[in-house]
Amino acid sequence: MAETPGSDLRSAHLEAAASKLKIASYIVGAVTLASLAGGIVTGNYQPFAVMVALIVAVVASWLWSVAVDRAYHRLREWSRSQAPQPLTATRPSSSRPAARYPVRAISAGPASLSLRSLVEQGCLPAVLVSEESDDPQERIAALKMNAAADLARLADELERTGRAAEAAKLRRQAAELDPYAAGGAGEEELAADALSRALGLARNGKYGEAARALEELARKGRSAAALYTLAICRAMAGDTAASVELLRKAADSGSESATLRLALGTALAESGQYEEALRQLRAAAAMDPESAAAHAAMGEVELLLGQADRARESAQEALSLDSDLALARAAMARALYQLGDAPGAAREFGKLLESDPGNTDLLYNKAAALTAAGKNDQIIQEIAPAAQEIQDPQIARIVGDAFEAAGQKDRAREFLTRTVELLPESEEARLKVTRSLREEGKLQEALTAAEQLVRDLPRSAGARTELGRVVEAMGDTGKALDHYRAAVQQDRGSPDPLTQAGRLLLADGQVKEALNLLKQAAALPGVTAETFYWLGEAHLASGKPLLAIEALREAARQSEAPRGETSRALGRALLMAGRARDALEELRRARKLLADDPEILRDIGYAFHRLRNYQEALRYLRQYLELLPEAEDAEEVAALVEQLAAG
């Protein structure tokens, strides 16, 4: 963008002309040499005179070539200086828009990845025994449990066919084989089978008692059942680190199963060891491809590792195996959000909330997805009522932003104030509350809030800038400029204070200093359309329309909605650059957006005058004078009107 197409064309013509002159000089030299040679051969010319003529001709042609080259380069540099300069502001990536609020990992409930959640949902058993274990007690416990389970299933079948007496007999036999399953056996009966007793306690949800009974067994032997069950008991008590170590020992004991790998992978994920967790979960899925929980857990860990595409595939596989698995749906929702499908993520989070309505993490994630999807009305309708009962500052902030976007300033300030109460260190929320007071004209309250914010955060450029805005709104532009300059000194990497200081300096006629500050602001990350607008105005004030055009077009690109001020300034810049037709189009757009601005009528009149449409020029200029008869340029415009009217 360093040069305009017109400047490139002029440069090409100049370069071609210089090249032709060089060739002509070489031809002259060659002809002179040929003449000298001919004179020497024929004797018709004095060799010395010819030699002098040759030297003069060559030197003259060389000097001419040098002069043309210098003129060409000077003109090229001048052309570059008049062309729009590169705008060095950071451009956002076009591949995937960044979400404003990152979604949370679910910390509790059926949608969370934890040993407790998987056990409570039946995805992991509280007890894991094997008939093939090296531990004789474990083999005996497994045989008893399996036999008792077979007898219980047979009893159920007999009951369905009306043979209740036989069913009751089988149930008694099952209870004799596995008395801890029903939790009804006496202490004396189970004393001889310590492992069976401990496992029975765990199966009945008595994790604390089971843990105490299993501690000794876990120390003495290498029973995978004792280690696994004790790990589950520790997880239920919140000791994830102990669970990881116990499950590692269970895996090292030679016991191998998808269930054990799933439990170990989940415990590792809870403790933040994501790479190893993913290896264990993949092993679990390989051992049991039909395990929906293993695929869902893989999806969650892949999300934590930043592998959103893989996470979506894993979650999809889990949902195909069990469409009701909350963990899988949560992984799918978060993967969709990270992949840029905010509406899809919001739908999935909404489904999860139907079955777990009190889950704060799910509510926040749905609100974040709705924000990314631009669904402020839905946030107000569905999230705001619940947010009033929840002590969550981030949800309150999202709702406050939604009310602000909807123009409901009082409700917005209510939720933003709530955010500040719940999270006093939130600078953003406090700034928004202050800005809300300022925009509603409650300047004294805004001043009090801004001054307190500066006292609490003395190194905050944002706080100092907002104080400057409040002071400016109260009419003290000099003091406001001091605040903006102080903010610039505090943070030279923030474009906002630079922009505000540049804007006030421009209004005060200090164009050169304003332009310097606005150029600095435009080169920083996070720059907004406002900066480019004022940069364009500064270039206009400096008499550089091409640079102004470029900055104003960037302002238009970055604006969320068309702004009349930008179109008006761009129209003037185009008119100053001699592009009357383009200027007219832009000024007409500005006229629709700023119908009450009479100066646009004058500029439209000037554009028509440049296009030699004198009748339309006369009409618009007369309208301008009727609306602003006392304007500073009224005499100049009236003279042009008189000239046009006279033909």
C-alpha positions as CSV (number, residue, x, y, z in Angstrom):
1,M,0.0,0.0,0.0
2,A,3.1,2.3,-0.2
3,E,2.0,3.8,-3.5
4,T,-1.1,4.5,-5.4
5,P,-1.8,3.0,-8.9
6,G,-1.4,6.5,-10.3
7,S,2.0,7.0,-8.8
8,D,3.2,3.6,-10.0
9,L,2.2,4.5,-13.5
10,R,4.0,7.8,-13.4
11,S,7.1,6.1,-12.1
12,A,7.0,3.5,-14.9
13,H,6.8,6.3,-17.5
14,L,9.8,8.1,-16.0
15,E,11.8,5.0,-15.8
16,A,11.1,4.2,-19.4
17,A,12.1,7.7,-20.5
18,A,15.4,7.5,-18.5
19,S,16.2,4.2,-20.2
20,K,15.6,5.7,-23.6
21,L,17.9,8.6,-22.9
22,K,20.7,6.3,-21.8
23,I,20.4,4.3,-25.0
24,A,20.5,7.5,-27.1
25,S,23.7,8.5,-25.3
26,Y,25.3,5.2,-26.1
27,I,24.2,5.5,-29.8
28,V,25.7,9.0,-30.0
29,G,29.0,7.7,-28.6
30,A,29.1,4.8,-31.0
31,V,28.4,7.1,-34.0
32,T,31.1,9.5,-32.9
33,L,33.6,6.7,-32.6
34,A,32.6,5.4,-36.1
35,S,33.1,8.9,-37.5
36,L,36.6,9.2,-36.0
37,A,37.6,5.8,-37.4
38,G,36.3,6.8,-40.8
39,G,38.2,10.1,-40.7
40,I,41.4,8.4,-39.7
41,V,41.1,5.8,-42.6
42,T,40.1,8.3,-45.3
43,G,42.0,11.3,-44.2
44,N,39.0,13.6,-44.7
45,Y,39.0,14.8,-41.0
46,Q,41.6,16.0,-38.7
47,P,42.0,13.1,-36.1
48,F,42.7,15.5,-33.3
49,A,39.5,17.6,-33.9
50,V,37.5,14.5,-34.2
51,M,38.9,13.2,-31.0
52,V,38.0,16.4,-29.1
53,A,34.5,16.3,-30.6
54,L,34.2,12.7,-29.5
55,I,35.2,13.4,-26.0
56,V,32.9,16.4,-25.7
57,A,30.0,14.4,-27.1
58,V,30.6,11.4,-24.8
59,V,31.0,13.6,-21.7
60,A,27.9,15.7,-22.6
61,S,25.8,12.5,-23.1
62,W,27.1,11.1,-19.8
63,L,26.3,14.3,-17.9
64,W,22.8,14.4,-19.4
65,S,22.2,10.8,-18.4
66,V,23.2,11.5,-14.8
67,A,21.0,14.6,-14.6
68,V,18.0,12.6,-15.9
69,D,18.6,9.8,-13.4
70,R,18.8,12.3,-10.5
71,A,15.6,14.0,-11.6
72,Y,13.9,10.7,-12.0
73,H,14.8,9.5,-8.5
74,R,13.8,12.8,-6.9
75,L,10.4,12.7,-8.6
76,R,10.0,9.0,-7.5
77,E,10.8,9.9,-3.9
78,W,8.3,12.8,-4.1
79,S,5.7,10.5,-5.5
80,R,6.2,8.1,-2.6
81,S,6.0,10.8,0.0
82,Q,2.6,11.8,-1.4
83,A,1.2,8.3,-1.5
84,P,-0.6,6.7,1.5
85,Q,1.8,5.1,4.0
86,P,1.4,1.6,5.3
87,L,-0.9,1.2,8.3
88,T,1.0,-0.9,10.7
89,A,-1.8,-1.8,13.0
90,T,-2.2,-5.5,13.8
91,R,-4.9,-7.1,11.7
92,P,-7.1,-9.8,13.4
93,S,-6.8,-13.3,11.9
94,S,-9.5,-14.0,9.3
95,S,-9.3,-17.8,9.8
96,R,-11.2,-18.0,13.1
97,P,-12.5,-15.1,15.2
98,A,-11.3,-15.1,18.7
99,A,-14.0,-15.5,21.3
100,R,-14.4,-12.8,23.9
101,Y,-14.9,-15.2,26.9
102,P,-13.1,-18.5,27.1
103,V,-15.3,-21.4,28.1
104,R,-14.6,-23.2,31.4
105,A,-13.9,-26.8,32.0
106,I,-16.8,-28.3,33.9
107,S,-15.7,-28.6,37.6
108,A,-18.7,-30.6,39.0
109,G,-21.7,-32.6,38.0
110,P,-22.3,-35.3,35.3
111,A,-20.6,-33.2,32.7
112,S,-17.3,-33.0,34.6
113,L,-14.3,-35.2,34.0
114,S,-13.5,-36.7,37.4
115,L,-13.4,-40.1,39.1
116,R,-16.3,-39.1,41.3
117,S,-18.5,-38.1,38.4
118,L,-17.7,-41.3,36.4
119,V,-18.4,-43.5,39.4
120,E,-21.7,-41.7,40.2
121,Q,-22.9,-42.1,36.6
122,G,-21.9,-45.8,36.5
123,C,-19.2,-45.3,33.9
124,L,-16.6,-46.7,36.4
125,P,-17.4,-49.3,39.0
126,A,-16.5,-48.6,42.6
127,V,-15.0,-52.1,42.8
128,L,-12.9,-53.9,40.2
129,V,-12.0,-57.6,40.8
130,S,-10.7,-60.3,38.4
131,E,-11.1,-64.1,38.5
132,E,-7.7,-64.3,36.9
133,S,-5.8,-62.3,39.6
134,D,-2.7,-63.6,41.2
135,D,-4.2,-62.8,44.6
136,P,-6.3,-65.7,45.9
137,Q,-8.5,-63.5,48.0
138,E,-9.3,-61.4,44.9
139,R,-10.1,-64.5,42.9
140,I,-12.4,-65.8,45.6
141,A,-14.2,-62.4,45.8
142,A,-14.6,-62.2,42.1
143,L,-16.0,-65.7,41.8
144,K,-18.4,-64.9,44.6
145,M,-19.5,-61.7,43.1
146,N,-20.0,-63.2,39.6
147,A,-21.8,-66.2,40.8
148,A,-24.1,-64.0,43.0
149,A,-24.8,-61.8,40.1
150,D,-25.7,-64.8,37.9
151,L,-28.0,-66.1,40.5
152,A,-29.6,-62.7,40.9
153,R,-30.3,-62.4,37.2
154,L,-31.8,-65.9,37.2
155,A,-34.0,-65.0,40.1
156,D,-35.3,-61.9,38.2
157,E,-36.2,-64.1,35.3
158,L,-38.0,-66.6,37.5
159,E,-40.0,-63.7,39.0
160,R,-41.0,-62.5,35.6
161,T,-42.4,-66.0,34.8
162,G,-44.4,-66.2,38.1
163,R,-42.1,-68.6,40.0
164,A,-41.6,-66.4,43.0
165,A,-40.7,-69.2,45.5
166,E,-37.8,-70.4,43.4
167,A,-36.7,-66.8,42.9
168,A,-36.6,-66.2,46.6
169,K,-34.6,-69.3,47.1
170,L,-32.0,-68.2,44.5
171,R,-31.8,-64.8,46.1
172,R,-30.9,-66.3,49.5
173,Q,-28.2,-68.3,47.8
174,A,-26.9,-65.2,46.1
175,A,-26.8,-63.4,49.5
176,E,-24.9,-66.3,51.0
177,L,-22.3,-66.1,48.2
178,D,-22.0,-62.3,48.3
179,P,-23.4,-61.0,51.6
180,Y,-21.6,-57.7,51.3
181,A,-23.5,-56.8,48.1
182,A,-26.7,-56.2,50.1
183,G,-24.9,-54.7,53.1
184,G,-26.8,-56.9,55.5
185,A,-24.1,-59.4,56.7
186,G,-22.9,-59.2,60.2
187,E,-19.3,-58.3,61.3
188,E,-18.7,-61.9,62.5
189,E,-19.7,-63.4,59.2
190,L,-17.3,-61.2,57.2
191,A,-14.3,-61.2,59.5
192,A,-12.8,-64.2,57.8
193,D,-13.0,-62.5,54.3
194,A,-11.4,-59.0,54.8
195,L,-11.2,-58.2,51.1
196,S,-14.8,-59.1,50.5
197,R,-15.9,-57.1,53.4
198,A,-14.0,-54.0,52.3
199,L,-15.2,-54.3,48.7
200,G,-18.7,-54.7,50.0
201,L,-18.5,-51.4,51.9
202,A,-17.2,-49.6,48.8
203,R,-20.0,-51.1,46.7
204,N,-22.5,-49.7,49.2
205,G,-21.1,-46.2,49.1
206,K,-19.4,-46.4,52.5
207,Y,-16.1,-45.1,51.1
208,G,-14.6,-43.9,54.4
209,E,-15.1,-47.3,56.1
210,A,-13.9,-49.1,53.0
211,A,-10.8,-47.0,52.8
212,R,-9.9,-47.8,56.4
213,A,-10.4,-51.5,55.8
214,L,-8.4,-51.5,52.5
215,E,-5.4,-49.6,53.8
216,E,-3.8,-52.6,55.5
217,L,-4.6,-54.8,52.5
218,A,-3.1,-52.3,50.1
219,R,0.1,-52.2,52.2
220,K,0.5,-55.9,52.6
221,G,-0.3,-57.3,49.2
222,R,-0.5,-56.4,45.6
223,S,-4.2,-57.0,45.1
224,A,-5.3,-54.8,42.1
225,A,-8.8,-54.9,43.5
226,A,-7.7,-53.5,46.8
227,L,-5.6,-50.8,45.2
228,Y,-8.2,-49.8,42.7
229,T,-11.0,-49.7,45.2
230,L,-8.9,-47.7,47.7
231,A,-8.1,-45.2,44.8
232,I,-11.8,-44.7,44.2
233,C,-12.4,-44.2,48.0
234,R,-9.6,-41.6,48.0
235,A,-11.1,-39.9,45.0
236,M,-14.5,-39.7,46.7
237,A,-12.7,-38.0,49.6
238,G,-11.1,-35.4,47.2
239,D,-7.5,-36.8,47.3
240,T,-6.7,-37.1,43.6
241,A,-2.9,-37.3,44.1
242,A,-3.4,-40.4,46.2
243,S,-5.7,-41.9,43.7
244,V,-3.1,-41.5,40.9
245,E,-0.5,-43.3,42.9
246,L,-2.8,-46.2,43.9
247,L,-4.0,-46.7,40.3
248,R,-0.4,-46.7,39.0
249,K,0.4,-49.5,41.5
250,A,-2.7,-51.3,40.4
251,A,-1.6,-51.1,36.8
252,D,1.9,-52.2,37.7
253,S,0.6,-55.2,39.6
254,G,-0.1,-56.9,36.3
255,S,-3.8,-56.2,36.2
256,E,-4.9,-55.0,32.8
257,S,-8.3,-53.7,31.8
258,A,-10.0,-50.8,30.0
259,T,-11.7,-49.9,33.3
260,L,-8.4,-49.5,35.1
261,R,-6.9,-47.4,32.2
262,L,-9.9,-45.2,32.1
263,A,-9.7,-44.6,35.9
264,L,-6.0,-43.9,35.7
265,G,-6.4,-41.5,32.7
266,T,-9.2,-39.7,34.5
267,A,-7.2,-39.3,37.7
268,L,-4.1,-38.1,35.7
269,A,-6.3,-35.5,33.9
270,E,-7.7,-34.3,37.2
271,S,-4.1,-33.8,38.5
272,G,-3.1,-31.8,35.3
273,Q,-0.9,-34.5,33.7
274,Y,-2.7,-34.3,30.4
275,E,-0.2,-36.0,28.0
276,E,0.1,-39.1,30.1
277,A,-3.7,-39.0,30.8
278,L,-4.3,-39.0,27.0
279,R,-2.1,-42.1,26.6
280,Q,-4.0,-44.0,29.2
281,L,-7.4,-43.0,27.8
282,R,-6.4,-44.0,24.3
283,A,-5.2,-47.4,25.7
284,A,-8.7,-47.7,27.4
285,A,-10.5,-46.9,24.1
286,A,-8.3,-49.5,22.3
287,M,-9.1,-52.2,24.8
288,D,-12.8,-51.4,24.8
289,P,-13.8,-49.5,21.6
290,E,-17.5,-49.5,22.8
291,S,-16.6,-47.5,25.9
292,A,-18.4,-44.1,25.5
293,A,-16.8,-42.8,28.7
294,A,-13.3,-43.5,27.4
295,H,-13.9,-41.6,24.1
296,A,-15.6,-38.7,26.0
297,A,-12.7,-38.4,28.5
298,M,-10.3,-38.4,25.5
299,G,-12.2,-35.5,24.1
300,E,-12.0,-33.5,27.3
301,V,-8.2,-34.1,27.6
302,E,-7.7,-33.2,23.9
303,L,-9.5,-29.9,24.6
304,L,-7.2,-29.2,27.5
305,L,-4.2,-29.8,25.1
306,G,-5.6,-27.5,22.5
307,Q,-6.6,-30.2,20.0
308,A,-10.2,-29.0,19.3
309,D,-10.6,-30.9,16.0
310,R,-9.6,-34.2,17.6
311,A,-11.8,-33.5,20.6
312,R,-14.8,-33.0,18.4
313,E,-14.1,-36.4,16.7
314,S,-13.8,-38.1,20.1
315,A,-16.9,-36.5,21.5
316,Q,-18.8,-37.5,18.3
317,E,-17.7,-41.1,18.7
318,A,-18.8,-41.1,22.4
319,L,-22.2,-39.6,21.6
320,S,-22.7,-42.3,18.9
321,L,-22.2,-44.9,21.6
322,D,-24.2,-43.1,24.3
323,S,-26.2,-40.1,23.3
324,D,-27.1,-39.3,26.9
325,L,-23.6,-39.2,28.3
326,A,-23.2,-35.6,29.7
327,L,-19.4,-35.8,29.6
328,A,-19.5,-36.4,25.9
329,R,-21.9,-33.6,25.2
330,A,-19.9,-31.2,27.3
331,A,-16.7,-32.1,25.3
332,M,-18.6,-31.6,22.0
333,A,-20.0,-28.2,23.2
334,R,-16.6,-26.9,24.2
335,A,-15.0,-28.2,21.0
336,L,-17.6,-26.5,18.8
337,Y,-17.0,-23.2,20.7
338,Q,-13.2,-23.4,20.2
339,L,-13.7,-24.2,16.5
340,G,-15.8,-21.1,16.1
341,D,-19.3,-22.6,16.1
342,A,-20.8,-20.5,18.9
343,P,-24.5,-21.1,18.0
344,G,-23.9,-24.9,18.0
345,A,-22.0,-24.7,21.3
346,A,-24.8,-22.7,22.9
347,R,-27.3,-25.3,21.8
348,E,-25.3,-28.1,23.4
349,F,-24.7,-26.2,26.6
350,G,-28.4,-25.6,26.7
351,K,-29.2,-29.3,26.5
352,L,-26.8,-30.0,29.3
353,L,-28.4,-27.3,31.5
354,E,-31.8,-29.0,31.1
355,S,-30.5,-32.0,33.1
356,D,-28.2,-30.0,35.4
357,P,-29.8,-26.6,35.8
358,G,-27.8,-25.5,38.9
359,N,-24.4,-26.0,37.3
360,T,-22.7,-22.6,37.2
361,D,-20.0,-23.6,34.8
362,L,-22.6,-24.7,32.3
363,L,-24.5,-21.5,32.7
364,Y,-21.4,-19.4,32.2
365,N,-20.4,-21.5,29.1
366,K,-23.8,-21.0,27.5
367,A,-23.6,-17.3,28.2
368,A,-20.2,-17.1,26.7
369,A,-21.3,-19.0,23.6
370,L,-24.4,-16.7,23.2
371,T,-22.1,-13.7,23.5
372,A,-19.9,-15.0,20.7
373,A,-23.0,-15.7,18.6
374,G,-24.3,-12.1,19.2
375,K,-27.4,-13.4,20.9
376,N,-27.8,-10.6,23.5
377,D,-31.6,-10.9,23.6
378,Q,-31.3,-14.6,24.5
379,I,-28.8,-13.7,27.2
380,I,-31.2,-11.2,28.7
381,Q,-34.1,-13.7,28.5
382,E,-32.4,-16.9,29.6
383,I,-29.2,-16.0,31.5
384,A,-30.2,-12.8,33.4
385,P,-32.9,-14.4,35.6
386,A,-30.5,-17.1,36.8
387,A,-27.6,-14.7,37.1
388,Q,-29.4,-12.8,39.8
389,E,-29.3,-15.8,42.1
390,I,-25.7,-16.9,41.4
391,Q,-22.6,-15.4,43.0
392,D,-20.6,-15.5,39.7
393,P,-18.9,-12.2,38.6
394,Q,-18.2,-13.4,35.1
395,I,-21.8,-14.3,34.4
396,A,-22.9,-11.0,35.8
397,R,-20.4,-9.2,33.5
398,I,-21.7,-11.0,30.5
399,V,-25.3,-10.2,31.3
400,G,-24.3,-6.5,32.0
401,D,-22.6,-6.4,28.5
402,A,-25.8,-7.8,26.9
403,F,-28.0,-5.1,28.6
404,E,-25.5,-2.5,27.5
405,A,-25.6,-3.7,23.9
406,A,-29.4,-3.6,24.1
407,G,-29.3,0.0,25.2
408,Q,-30.7,-0.8,28.7
409,K,-28.1,1.3,30.6
410,D,-29.7,1.0,34.1
411,R,-29.9,-2.8,33.9
412,A,-26.4,-3.0,32.5
413,R,-25.0,-0.9,35.3
414,E,-26.9,-3.1,37.8
415,F,-25.1,-6.2,36.7
416,L,-21.8,-4.5,36.2
417,T,-22.0,-3.1,39.7
418,R,-22.7,-6.7,40.9
419,T,-19.6,-7.8,39.1
420,V,-17.6,-5.2,41.0
421,E,-19.1,-6.3,44.3
422,L,-18.2,-9.9,43.6
423,L,-14.9,-9.2,42.0
424,P,-13.5,-5.8,43.3
425,E,-10.3,-6.2,41.5
426,S,-12.1,-6.3,38.1
427,E,-10.8,-3.1,36.4
428,E,-12.9,-3.7,33.3
429,A,-16.1,-3.9,35.2
430,R,-15.3,-0.7,37.2
431,L,-14.4,1.1,34.1
432,K,-17.7,0.1,32.5
433,V,-19.7,1.3,35.5
434,T,-17.9,4.7,35.4
435,R,-18.4,5.0,31.6
436,S,-22.1,4.2,32.0
437,L,-22.5,7.0,34.6
438,R,-20.6,9.4,32.3
439,E,-22.7,8.5,29.2
440,E,-25.9,9.0,31.1
441,G,-24.8,12.5,32.2
442,K,-24.3,11.6,35.8
443,L,-21.0,13.3,35.8
444,Q,-20.5,13.9,39.5
445,E,-21.0,10.2,40.2
446,A,-18.8,9.3,37.3
447,L,-16.1,11.7,38.6
448,T,-16.2,10.1,42.1
449,A,-16.0,6.6,40.6
450,A,-13.2,7.5,38.3
451,E,-11.1,9.3,41.0
452,Q,-11.6,6.3,43.3
453,L,-10.5,3.9,40.5
454,V,-7.3,6.0,39.9
455,R,-6.6,5.9,43.6
456,D,-7.1,2.1,43.8
457,L,-5.2,1.5,40.5
458,P,-2.6,4.3,40.2
459,R,-0.7,2.6,37.4
460,S,-3.8,1.9,35.3
461,A,-3.7,3.8,32.0
462,G,-7.4,2.8,31.5
463,A,-8.4,4.4,34.8
464,R,-6.5,7.6,34.0
465,T,-8.0,7.8,30.5
466,E,-11.5,7.4,31.8
467,L,-10.9,10.1,34.4
468,G,-9.8,12.3,31.5
469,R,-13.0,11.6,29.6
470,V,-15.1,12.5,32.7
471,V,-13.2,15.7,33.2
472,E,-13.6,16.5,29.5
473,A,-17.3,15.9,29.7
474,M,-17.4,18.4,32.5
475,G,-15.8,21.0,30.2
476,D,-12.2,21.1,31.4
477,T,-10.4,20.0,28.2
478,G,-7.0,21.3,29.5
479,K,-7.1,19.1,32.6
480,A,-8.5,16.2,30.4
481,L,-5.5,16.5,28.1
482,D,-3.2,16.3,31.2
483,H,-4.9,13.1,32.2
484,Y,-4.6,11.6,28.7
485,R,-0.9,12.5,28.6
486,A,-0.3,10.9,32.0
487,A,-2.0,7.8,30.7
488,V,0.3,7.7,27.7
489,Q,3.3,7.9,30.0
490,Q,1.9,5.0,32.1
491,D,1.3,2.8,29.1
492,R,2.7,3.6,25.7
493,G,1.4,0.3,24.3
494,S,-2.3,1.3,24.7
495,P,-3.8,3.2,21.7
496,D,-6.7,4.7,23.6
497,P,-4.9,7.5,25.6
498,L,-2.8,8.3,22.5
499,T,-6.0,8.7,20.5
500,Q,-7.8,10.9,23.0
501,A,-4.7,13.1,23.5
502,G,-4.3,13.4,19.7
503,R,-8.0,14.2,19.3
504,L,-7.8,17.1,21.8
505,L,-4.6,18.5,20.3
506,L,-6.1,18.4,16.8
507,A,-9.1,20.4,18.1
508,D,-6.7,22.9,19.6
509,G,-5.0,23.3,16.3
510,Q,-1.8,21.5,17.3
511,V,-1.9,19.4,14.1
512,K,1.7,18.2,14.0
513,E,1.8,16.9,17.6
514,A,-1.7,15.4,17.2
515,L,-0.6,13.6,14.0
516,N,2.4,12.2,15.7
517,L,0.4,10.7,18.6
518,L,-2.3,9.3,16.3
519,K,0.3,7.7,14.1
520,Q,1.7,6.0,17.2
521,A,-1.8,4.8,18.2
522,A,-2.5,3.4,14.7
523,A,0.6,1.2,14.9
524,L,-0.4,-0.5,18.1
525,P,-2.3,-3.8,18.6
526,G,-5.9,-3.3,19.7
527,V,-6.4,-0.1,17.7
528,T,-10.0,0.8,16.9
529,A,-11.9,2.6,14.2
530,E,-11.9,5.8,16.3
531,T,-8.1,6.1,16.0
532,F,-8.1,5.8,12.3
533,Y,-11.0,8.3,12.0
534,W,-9.0,10.9,13.9
535,L,-5.8,10.0,12.0
536,G,-7.7,10.7,8.8
537,E,-8.9,14.1,10.2
538,A,-5.4,15.0,11.2
539,H,-4.1,14.1,7.7
540,L,-6.8,16.3,6.2
541,A,-5.8,19.2,8.5
542,S,-2.2,18.6,7.2
543,G,-3.3,18.8,3.6
544,K,-2.5,15.2,2.8
545,P,-5.7,13.8,1.3
546,L,-4.2,10.5,0.1
547,L,-3.1,9.6,3.5
548,A,-6.4,10.7,4.9
549,I,-8.3,8.5,2.5
550,E,-6.3,5.5,3.5
551,A,-6.9,6.1,7.2
552,L,-10.6,6.8,6.8
553,R,-11.1,3.7,4.7
554,E,-9.5,1.7,7.5
555,A,-11.8,3.4,10.0
556,A,-14.8,2.4,7.9
557,R,-13.6,-1.2,7.6
558,Q,-13.2,-1.5,11.4
559,S,-16.5,0.1,12.3
560,E,-19.2,-2.4,13.3
561,A,-21.8,-0.1,11.6
562,P,-21.6,2.7,9.0
563,R,-20.7,6.1,10.6
564,G,-21.7,9.3,9.1
565,E,-18.7,11.2,10.4
566,T,-16.3,8.8,8.7
567,S,-18.2,9.1,5.4
568,R,-18.2,12.9,5.6
569,A,-14.5,13.1,6.3
570,L,-13.7,10.5,3.6
571,G,-15.8,12.5,1.1
572,R,-13.9,15.7,1.9
573,A,-10.6,13.8,1.5
574,L,-11.6,12.4,-1.9
575,L,-12.8,15.9,-3.0
576,M,-9.4,17.4,-1.9
577,A,-7.6,14.7,-3.9
578,G,-9.5,15.6,-7.0
579,R,-11.7,12.5,-7.1
580,A,-15.0,14.4,-7.3
581,R,-17.2,11.5,-8.4
582,D,-16.0,9.2,-5.6
583,A,-16.4,12.1,-3.2
584,L,-20.0,12.7,-4.3
585,E,-20.9,9.1,-3.6
586,E,-19.4,9.1,-0.1
587,L,-20.9,12.5,0.8
588,R,-24.4,11.3,-0.3
589,R,-23.9,8.3,2.1
590,A,-22.9,10.7,4.9
591,R,-26.0,12.8,4.1
592,K,-28.2,9.9,4.8
593,L,-26.5,9.2,8.1
594,L,-26.1,12.8,9.2
595,A,-29.2,14.5,7.8
596,D,-28.9,17.4,10.2
597,D,-25.4,18.4,9.1
598,P,-25.6,21.3,6.7
599,E,-21.9,21.4,5.9
600,I,-22.4,18.2,3.9
601,L,-24.6,20.1,1.6
602,R,-21.8,22.6,0.9
603,D,-19.4,19.7,0.2
604,I,-21.8,18.0,-2.2
605,G,-22.2,21.4,-3.9
606,Y,-18.4,21.6,-4.4
607,A,-18.4,18.0,-5.7
608,F,-21.0,18.9,-8.3
609,H,-19.1,22.0,-9.2
610,R,-15.9,19.9,-9.9
611,L,-18.0,17.7,-12.1
612,R,-19.3,20.7,-14.0
613,N,-22.9,20.0,-13.0
614,Y,-23.4,23.7,-12.1
615,Q,-27.2,23.4,-11.7
616,E,-27.0,20.8,-8.9
617,A,-24.0,22.7,-7.4
618,L,-26.1,25.8,-7.2
619,R,-29.0,24.0,-5.6
620,Y,-26.9,22.5,-2.8
621,L,-24.9,25.6,-2.1
622,R,-28.0,27.7,-1.8
623,Q,-29.5,25.1,0.7
624,Y,-26.3,25.4,2.7
625,L,-26.5,29.2,2.9
626,E,-30.2,29.0,3.9
627,L,-29.3,26.8,6.8
628,L,-26.1,28.5,7.9
629,P,-26.2,32.1,6.7
630,E,-23.7,33.1,9.4
631,A,-21.1,30.4,8.6
632,E,-17.5,31.4,8.5
633,D,-17.2,30.6,4.8
634,A,-20.7,32.0,3.9
635,E,-19.2,34.9,2.0
636,E,-17.0,32.6,-0.1
637,V,-19.9,30.3,-0.8
638,A,-22.1,33.2,-1.7
639,A,-19.6,34.5,-4.2
640,L,-19.5,31.1,-5.9
641,V,-23.3,31.0,-5.9
642,E,-23.5,34.4,-7.5
643,Q,-21.0,33.4,-10.1
644,L,-22.9,30.2,-11.0
645,A,-26.2,32.0,-11.1
646,A,-24.7,34.5,-13.5
647,G,-23.8,31.7,-15.8
